[in-house]
Amino acid sequence: MSVNLLGGQTLTGTLAYATTTTDGWPAGMTSFPDVLTVNVSTKLHTVRVDHVSSIG
């Protein structure tokens, strides 16, 4: 998986994130995280979603 950042850098590795289900209104809605974790050669990189230009 490649994560392309706004500054032109690319991280290629295993992408991980966790979603949660809301209890309030609207009930059952899926909430996505504000950060992603990319594992590149056994080193974890935490990336803010608003710094990502594309994922592919």
C-alpha positions in Angstrom: 0.0 0.0 0.0 1.3 3.5 -0.9 0.4 6.6 1.1 1.2 9.8 -0.8 1.7 12.8 1.3 1.0 16.5 0.4 4.7 17.4 0.5 5.4 14.8 -2.3 6.8 12.0 -0.1 5.4 8.5 -0.4 5.3 5.8 2.3 5.0 2.2 1.0 4.2 -0.5 3.4 1.3 -2.0 5.4 -1.5 0.4 6.2 -3.4 0.0 9.5 -6.3 2.0 11.0 -9.3 1.2 13.2 -12.9 2.3 12.8 -15.4 2.7 15.5 -19.2 2.6 15.6 -21.0 5.6 17.2 -23.5 5.1 19.9 -25.1 8.5 19.7 -26.9 10.2 16.8 -26.8 8.8 14.2 -26.6 5.4 15.8 -24.5 2.8 14.0 -22.5 5.3 11.9 -18.9 4.4 11.2 -16.3 6.8 12.4 -12.9 6.9 10.8 -9.6 7.9 12.5 -7.7 11.2 12.3 -4.4 9.3 11.8 -3.2 6.3 9.9 -0.3 4.0 10.8 2.0 2.8 8.0 4.5 0.0 8.8 7.5 0.5 6.5 10.3 -2.1 7.0 9.3 -2.7 10.6 9.2 1.0 11.4 5.8 2.5 12.3 4.9 5.9 10.8 1.9 7.8 12.1 0.4 10.1 9.5 -2.4 12.6 10.0 -5.2 12.1 7.5 -5.2 15.8 6.5 -1.5 15.4 5.3 -2.5 12.6 2.8 -3.0 13.4 -0.8 -3.9 9.8 -2.0 -3.8 6.2 -1.0 -3.2 3.5 -3.5 
